[in-house]
Amino acid sequence: MERKTMMLSARSRLVLFALLTAALAAYIGCSKKPEKLKLPSQISAQVWDSLRPLLARGEIAGRDAFYEAQRRYTAMLIDSMQTNGLSMEEQVQCAKELATAGKVDRATELLTPLLEGKDKYAREALKTLVSIKIIAKDAAGAENLMADYRRRFQPNSNDTDGLYNQISDLGDLLNSEGRADESIRVIEDEINSLRFDAPYSSFYFVDELFPLMVESGRLEELASMVANFDRRLSQSYKAYEDTVSYADSTAEANDETARQYRFLLKTFKMVGNRIKLIGKKAPEIRFAHVYNADSTTTFDRLRGRVTVLDFWATWCLPCIIGFNELGELYDQYKDRGLEIVSITSFQGMYIDREAGISEGSRDKKISKAREIELTASFTKKHNMRWPVAFSDRSVFDERYGITGIPTYVVLDHDGIIRYIQVGIGKKAQMKRILEKLL
């Protein structure tokens, strides 16, 4: 009952915000003063400012819900957006906002003239058109445009992001529709299109491939791919190091390209560790404190139940978004024997983005007792009705190959690891895994 009341209250606040924003947009739209108009980039910033507290409260569950909320808020402000006399950069941004608001024809009309060039604006225009196809759930159309992008724009060190966001969105779309093999193929096509002369973001798709290939039983193929990436990228990193010199240690530490190389290589190593974990007994975790369960609960007492381990932290917005998906899984499967344990670690600080509360820092840490006290209220606010535990190790537990949070690890009845997933947005796949194990 308490949760239902809170949800109704949240909806009431959203309705009130929508009415006020619509009234403001109407006023701005009717004004003839240019200074009252908003540039597309300002619209984007304002939408994000509106979404951030919803994310922090966990009221947006999953990538689809985020995109729907983004579309709704953008549509509220779209009539106040300046569309004439824009720079090319703002013109591309304008098309993105129009597409987000569902005004696809206007967005396409703005982007089409930019496609004739070979500059960064043509790149962004084509990538935006790919996103439009994905929003429309036109996977084939998106793939055709991606192929055109690769033909026209070869990867280069000034565009390390490439089609990362578009491939990620398309992969999730296909996977949510039960087309995991097609999702794998789309990601592999992107990775195979890359050279190894820069630390391209698309190499991080090894994290995306991992849960897909676990489900499809293609871990040996993934292991071979990761080993090849590690070897070739190590060679590329050495070649890069041979071309640079640093004035001091600070300059070396601030070299973003080198940092990206190192983190990618660490990611490959961790994925390799994860591959070895599948089918093995889960490494022991000692609980320093447990909420929503007997204080004597131990990791070993999870035996006999299919369990999802959720590695998280209070400052992690995707982790908070993931609580809603975990809650849905918990309510659906708990009577069939599912257990969920959300595992964090002592950070020496506490951050609640919604409430604006921050205590402690890396230099001035709070006590473990204080962190336990603060986290107790956090778990209640986010309705974490399953066991939540502090581990005596880092939440980035290398034994589990964790490179980012949230990370979800699924154990079978015997405590054997059957599935690992980094990040949110794969609820349909998680349900398929659990259905097989329960």
C-alpha positions as CSV (number, residue, x, y, z in Angstrom):
1,M,0.0,0.0,0.0
2,E,2.8,2.4,0.9
3,R,4.5,1.8,-2.4
4,K,1.3,2.3,-4.4
5,T,0.8,5.7,-2.6
6,M,4.3,6.7,-3.5
7,M,3.9,5.8,-7.1
8,L,0.6,7.8,-7.3
9,S,2.4,10.8,-5.8
10,A,5.2,10.5,-8.4
11,R,2.6,10.4,-11.2
12,S,0.9,13.5,-9.7
13,R,4.2,15.3,-9.7
14,L,4.8,14.3,-13.4
15,V,1.4,15.5,-14.4
16,L,1.9,18.8,-12.7
17,F,5.3,19.2,-14.3
18,A,3.8,18.4,-17.7
19,L,1.1,21.0,-17.3
20,L,3.5,23.7,-16.2
21,T,6.1,22.9,-18.9
22,A,3.4,22.9,-21.6
23,A,2.2,26.2,-20.5
24,L,5.7,27.6,-20.5
25,A,6.4,26.1,-23.9
26,A,3.2,27.7,-25.3
27,Y,4.2,31.1,-23.9
28,I,7.7,30.9,-25.3
29,G,6.4,29.6,-28.7
30,C,4.1,32.5,-29.0
31,S,6.7,35.1,-28.1
32,K,8.3,37.0,-31.0
33,K,11.5,37.8,-29.1
34,P,14.4,35.7,-30.4
35,E,16.0,35.6,-26.9
36,K,13.0,33.6,-25.7
37,L,13.7,30.8,-28.1
38,K,15.9,27.8,-27.1
39,L,18.7,26.3,-29.1
40,P,18.4,22.5,-29.7
41,S,21.4,21.9,-27.4
42,Q,19.6,23.8,-24.6
43,I,16.5,21.7,-25.1
44,S,18.6,18.6,-24.7
45,A,20.2,19.9,-21.5
46,Q,16.8,20.8,-20.0
47,V,15.3,17.4,-20.8
48,W,18.3,15.7,-19.1
49,D,17.8,18.0,-16.0
50,S,14.2,16.8,-15.8
51,L,15.1,13.1,-16.2
52,R,17.9,13.0,-13.8
53,P,15.8,13.1,-10.6
54,L,13.5,10.4,-12.0
55,L,16.5,8.2,-12.7
56,A,17.9,8.8,-9.2
57,R,14.6,7.7,-7.7
58,G,14.5,4.6,-9.9
59,E,11.2,5.7,-11.5
60,I,12.6,4.9,-14.9
61,A,13.1,1.2,-15.4
62,G,15.2,0.1,-18.3
63,R,16.3,1.6,-21.6
64,D,12.9,1.6,-23.3
65,A,11.4,3.5,-20.3
66,F,14.2,6.0,-20.5
67,Y,13.6,6.6,-24.2
68,E,9.9,7.0,-23.7
69,A,10.4,9.6,-20.9
70,Q,13.0,11.4,-23.1
71,R,10.5,11.5,-26.0
72,R,7.7,12.8,-23.7
73,Y,9.8,15.6,-22.2
74,T,11.3,16.6,-25.5
75,A,7.9,16.9,-27.1
76,M,6.8,19.2,-24.3
77,L,9.6,21.7,-25.2
78,I,9.9,21.2,-29.0
79,D,7.7,24.2,-30.0
80,S,10.1,26.5,-28.1
81,M,13.1,25.3,-30.1
82,Q,14.8,27.6,-32.5
83,T,15.0,26.0,-36.0
84,N,16.2,28.7,-38.2
85,G,19.7,30.3,-38.7
86,L,21.4,27.4,-36.9
87,S,25.0,26.4,-37.1
88,M,25.6,23.0,-38.7
89,E,26.3,21.6,-35.2
90,E,23.0,22.9,-33.9
91,Q,21.2,21.8,-37.1
92,V,22.3,18.2,-36.4
93,Q,21.2,18.6,-32.7
94,C,17.9,20.0,-33.9
95,A,17.2,17.0,-36.0
96,K,18.1,14.7,-33.0
97,E,15.6,16.5,-30.8
98,L,12.9,16.4,-33.5
99,A,13.5,12.7,-34.0
100,T,13.3,12.1,-30.2
101,A,10.0,13.9,-30.1
102,G,8.7,11.7,-32.9
103,K,8.8,14.3,-35.7
104,V,10.8,12.0,-38.0
105,D,9.9,13.6,-41.3
106,R,11.1,17.0,-40.2
107,A,14.3,15.5,-38.7
108,T,15.0,13.6,-42.0
109,E,14.4,16.8,-44.0
110,L,17.0,18.7,-41.9
111,L,19.5,15.9,-42.1
112,T,19.3,15.0,-45.8
113,P,21.3,18.0,-47.1
114,L,24.1,17.3,-44.7
115,L,24.6,13.8,-46.0
116,E,26.4,15.0,-49.2
117,G,29.5,16.0,-47.3
118,K,32.4,14.0,-45.8
119,D,32.8,16.0,-42.6
120,K,31.8,15.3,-39.1
121,Y,28.4,16.8,-39.7
122,A,27.7,14.2,-42.4
123,R,28.8,11.5,-40.0
124,E,26.5,12.7,-37.3
125,A,23.6,13.2,-39.7
126,L,23.9,9.6,-40.9
127,K,24.2,8.2,-37.4
128,T,21.1,10.1,-36.4
129,L,19.2,8.6,-39.3
130,V,20.3,5.2,-38.1
131,S,18.9,6.0,-34.7
132,I,15.6,7.1,-36.3
133,K,15.3,3.7,-38.0
134,I,15.9,2.0,-34.6
135,I,13.3,4.1,-32.9
136,A,10.9,3.0,-35.6
137,K,12.0,-0.7,-34.9
138,D,13.1,-0.9,-38.5
139,A,16.2,-3.2,-37.9
140,A,16.8,-3.9,-41.6
141,G,16.7,-0.2,-42.5
142,A,19.1,0.6,-39.7
143,E,21.5,-2.1,-40.9
144,N,21.5,-0.7,-44.4
145,L,22.3,2.8,-43.2
146,M,25.1,1.3,-41.0
147,A,26.6,-0.4,-44.0
148,D,26.5,2.9,-45.9
149,Y,28.2,4.6,-42.9
150,R,31.0,2.1,-43.0
151,R,31.5,2.5,-46.7
152,R,31.7,6.2,-46.5
153,F,33.5,6.8,-43.2
154,Q,36.4,4.6,-42.3
155,P,37.3,4.5,-38.6
156,N,39.8,7.0,-37.5
157,S,41.4,8.1,-34.3
158,N,39.3,11.3,-34.2
159,D,36.0,9.3,-34.2
160,T,36.6,6.5,-31.7
161,D,32.9,6.4,-30.8
162,G,31.8,5.3,-34.3
163,L,28.4,3.6,-34.3
164,Y,28.7,2.5,-30.6
165,N,25.4,3.9,-29.4
166,Q,23.5,2.9,-32.5
167,I,24.8,-0.7,-32.5
168,S,24.0,-1.0,-28.8
169,D,20.4,0.1,-29.3
170,L,19.9,-2.1,-32.3
171,G,21.4,-5.1,-30.5
172,D,19.1,-4.5,-27.5
173,L,16.1,-4.2,-29.9
174,L,16.9,-7.5,-31.6
175,N,17.6,-9.3,-28.3
176,S,14.4,-8.0,-26.7
177,E,12.5,-9.6,-29.6
178,G,14.2,-13.0,-29.0
179,R,16.6,-12.5,-32.0
180,A,19.8,-13.0,-30.0
181,D,21.8,-14.6,-32.9
182,E,21.0,-11.5,-35.1
183,S,22.1,-9.3,-32.2
184,I,25.4,-11.1,-32.1
185,R,25.9,-10.8,-35.8
186,V,25.2,-7.0,-35.8
187,I,27.8,-6.5,-33.0
188,E,30.4,-8.7,-34.7
189,D,29.9,-6.8,-38.0
190,E,30.7,-3.6,-36.2
191,I,33.8,-5.0,-34.5
192,N,35.1,-6.7,-37.6
193,S,34.9,-3.3,-39.4
194,L,37.4,-1.7,-37.1
195,R,41.1,-1.4,-37.4
196,F,43.4,-1.7,-34.4
197,D,45.1,1.7,-34.6
198,A,43.0,3.4,-31.9
199,P,41.1,2.4,-28.8
200,Y,37.7,2.5,-30.5
201,S,34.6,2.4,-28.2
202,S,33.1,-0.4,-30.2
203,F,35.7,-2.8,-28.7
204,Y,33.7,-2.5,-25.5
205,F,31.1,-4.7,-27.3
206,V,32.9,-7.7,-25.9
207,D,30.9,-6.9,-22.7
208,E,27.7,-6.9,-24.8
209,L,28.6,-10.1,-26.6
210,F,29.4,-12.0,-23.4
211,P,25.8,-12.7,-22.1
212,L,24.6,-13.3,-25.7
213,M,27.2,-15.9,-26.3
214,V,26.7,-17.5,-22.9
215,E,23.1,-18.0,-23.8
216,S,23.9,-19.4,-27.2
217,G,26.7,-21.6,-26.0
218,R,29.4,-19.9,-28.1
219,L,32.0,-19.2,-25.4
220,E,34.9,-20.8,-27.2
221,E,34.3,-18.5,-30.2
222,L,34.2,-15.5,-27.8
223,A,37.4,-16.6,-26.1
224,S,39.2,-16.8,-29.4
225,M,37.9,-13.3,-30.4
226,V,39.0,-11.8,-27.1
227,A,42.5,-13.3,-27.3
228,N,42.9,-11.9,-30.8
229,F,41.7,-8.5,-29.7
230,D,44.1,-8.5,-26.7
231,R,47.1,-9.4,-28.9
232,R,46.4,-6.9,-31.7
233,L,45.4,-4.0,-29.4
234,S,48.5,-4.7,-27.2
235,Q,50.6,-4.2,-30.4
236,S,48.7,-1.1,-31.2
237,Y,49.2,0.3,-27.7
238,K,53.0,-0.4,-27.9
239,A,53.2,1.4,-31.3
240,Y,51.3,4.4,-29.8
241,E,53.7,4.5,-26.8
242,D,56.6,4.6,-29.2
243,T,55.2,7.8,-30.8
244,V,54.7,9.9,-27.6
245,S,56.9,11.3,-24.9
246,Y,55.8,13.0,-21.7
247,A,57.2,16.0,-19.9
248,D,56.3,14.6,-16.5
249,S,54.2,12.0,-14.8
250,T,51.2,14.3,-14.7
251,A,51.2,14.6,-18.5
252,E,51.4,10.8,-18.8
253,A,48.5,10.3,-16.4
254,N,46.4,12.8,-18.4
255,D,46.9,11.0,-21.7
256,E,43.3,10.0,-22.5
257,T,44.3,7.8,-25.4
258,A,46.7,5.8,-23.3
259,R,44.1,5.5,-20.6
260,Q,41.5,4.1,-23.0
261,Y,44.0,1.6,-24.3
262,R,44.8,0.4,-20.7
263,F,41.1,0.2,-19.8
264,L,40.2,-1.8,-22.9
265,L,43.0,-4.2,-22.3
266,K,41.8,-4.6,-18.7
267,T,38.3,-5.2,-20.1
268,F,39.6,-8.0,-22.4
269,K,41.3,-9.6,-19.4
270,M,38.2,-9.5,-17.3
271,V,36.0,-10.9,-20.1
272,G,38.5,-13.7,-20.3
273,N,38.1,-14.3,-16.6
274,R,34.4,-14.4,-16.9
275,I,34.5,-17.0,-19.7
276,K,36.5,-19.3,-17.3
277,L,33.8,-18.7,-14.6
278,I,30.9,-20.1,-16.5
279,G,30.2,-23.6,-15.3
280,K,32.4,-23.1,-12.2
281,K,31.5,-22.7,-8.5
282,A,30.9,-19.1,-7.6
283,P,33.8,-17.6,-5.6
284,E,33.0,-17.2,-1.9
285,I,31.8,-13.7,-0.7
286,R,31.8,-12.9,3.0
287,F,29.0,-10.6,4.0
288,A,30.0,-7.8,6.4
289,H,26.4,-6.7,6.9
290,V,23.1,-7.9,5.6
291,Y,19.7,-6.1,5.3
292,N,16.3,-7.8,4.8
293,A,17.6,-11.1,6.0
294,D,18.9,-12.8,9.1
295,S,22.2,-11.1,10.1
296,T,23.9,-14.5,10.2
297,T,23.1,-15.1,6.5
298,T,26.1,-16.3,4.6
299,F,27.0,-16.8,1.0
300,D,27.0,-20.5,1.5
301,R,23.3,-20.5,2.7
302,L,22.3,-19.5,-0.9
303,R,22.9,-23.1,-2.0
304,G,19.8,-24.8,-3.2
305,R,18.3,-21.7,-4.7
306,V,18.7,-20.1,-8.1
307,T,20.3,-16.8,-7.2
308,V,20.9,-13.5,-9.0
309,L,23.9,-11.6,-7.5
310,D,23.5,-7.8,-8.2
311,F,26.8,-5.9,-7.8
312,W,25.9,-2.2,-7.2
313,A,26.6,1.1,-5.4
314,T,24.5,4.0,-4.3
315,W,26.1,6.5,-6.7
316,C,25.4,4.3,-9.7
317,L,22.3,5.6,-11.6
318,P,22.1,2.5,-13.9
319,C,22.1,0.3,-10.8
320,I,19.1,2.2,-9.4
321,I,17.3,1.9,-12.7
322,G,18.0,-1.8,-12.5
323,F,16.3,-2.2,-9.1
324,N,12.9,-2.0,-10.8
325,E,13.7,-4.8,-13.2
326,L,15.1,-6.9,-10.4
327,G,11.9,-6.2,-8.4
328,E,9.8,-7.5,-11.3
329,L,11.9,-10.6,-11.6
330,Y,11.8,-11.2,-7.8
331,D,8.0,-10.8,-7.6
332,Q,7.5,-13.1,-10.6
333,Y,9.9,-15.9,-9.6
334,K,10.4,-15.8,-5.8
335,D,7.7,-18.4,-5.2
336,R,9.5,-20.7,-7.6
337,G,12.7,-20.5,-5.6
338,L,14.5,-17.4,-6.9
339,E,16.7,-15.4,-4.6
340,I,18.3,-12.0,-5.3
341,V,21.2,-10.6,-3.3
342,S,22.3,-7.0,-4.1
343,I,26.0,-6.8,-3.1
344,T,27.8,-3.5,-2.5
345,S,31.0,-2.7,-0.6
346,F,32.2,0.0,1.8
347,Q,33.1,3.0,-0.3
348,G,34.0,5.3,2.5
349,M,31.4,7.7,1.2
350,Y,27.6,7.8,0.5
351,I,25.9,9.5,-2.4
352,D,22.1,9.9,-2.8
353,R,21.7,11.9,-6.0
354,E,17.9,12.5,-5.6
355,A,18.1,13.7,-2.1
356,G,21.3,15.7,-2.7
357,I,23.0,13.9,0.2
358,S,26.7,13.3,0.0
359,E,28.9,12.3,2.9
360,G,32.5,11.4,2.9
361,S,35.1,11.4,0.1
362,R,38.2,9.5,-1.0
363,D,40.3,11.8,1.1
364,K,37.9,11.9,4.1
365,K,36.0,8.7,4.5
366,I,33.0,8.0,6.7
367,S,32.9,5.1,9.1
368,K,31.5,1.7,8.1
369,A,28.9,2.1,10.8
370,R,27.7,5.4,9.3
371,E,27.7,4.0,5.8
372,I,25.6,1.0,7.0
373,E,23.1,3.5,8.6
374,L,22.8,5.6,5.5
375,T,22.4,2.7,3.2
376,A,19.6,1.3,5.3
377,S,17.3,4.2,4.4
378,F,18.5,4.0,0.7
379,T,17.4,0.4,0.4
380,K,13.9,1.2,1.9
381,K,13.4,4.2,-0.4
382,H,14.1,2.1,-3.4
383,N,12.0,-0.8,-2.2
384,M,14.8,-3.3,-2.2
385,R,12.7,-6.1,-0.6
386,W,15.3,-8.8,-1.1
387,P,18.6,-9.3,0.8
388,V,21.1,-6.5,0.4
389,A,24.7,-7.1,1.6
390,F,28.0,-5.4,2.2
391,S,30.9,-7.5,0.9
392,D,34.2,-7.4,2.7
393,R,35.8,-7.0,-0.8
394,S,35.5,-4.3,-3.5
395,V,32.3,-4.3,-5.4
396,F,34.6,-4.4,-8.5
397,D,35.5,-8.0,-7.6
398,E,38.1,-9.2,-10.0
399,R,37.3,-12.8,-9.2
400,Y,34.0,-12.2,-11.0
401,G,35.6,-10.3,-13.8
402,I,33.6,-7.1,-13.0
403,T,34.6,-4.1,-15.1
404,G,31.4,-2.0,-14.4
405,I,28.3,-1.9,-12.4
406,P,25.6,-3.1,-12.3
407,T,26.8,-6.6,-13.0
408,Y,24.4,-9.5,-12.6
409,V,25.6,-13.0,-12.0
410,V,23.2,-15.9,-12.0
411,L,23.9,-19.1,-10.0
412,D,22.1,-22.4,-10.3
413,H,20.8,-24.5,-7.4
414,D,24.3,-25.8,-6.8
415,G,26.0,-22.4,-6.7
416,I,27.4,-22.8,-10.2
417,I,27.7,-19.7,-12.4
418,R,25.5,-20.0,-15.5
419,Y,25.2,-16.3,-16.7
420,I,26.9,-13.0,-16.2
421,Q,25.7,-9.6,-17.5
422,V,27.2,-6.2,-17.3
423,G,24.7,-3.3,-17.4
424,I,20.9,-3.1,-17.7
425,G,18.5,-3.5,-20.6
426,K,18.4,-7.2,-21.0
427,K,15.4,-8.2,-18.9
428,A,13.9,-10.5,-21.6
429,Q,17.2,-12.4,-21.8
430,M,17.5,-12.7,-18.0
431,K,14.0,-14.1,-17.9
432,R,14.9,-16.7,-20.5
433,I,17.9,-17.8,-18.4
434,L,15.9,-18.0,-15.2
435,E,13.1,-20.0,-16.9
436,K,15.7,-22.6,-17.8
437,L,17.1,-22.8,-14.3
438,L,14.1,-22.7,-12.1
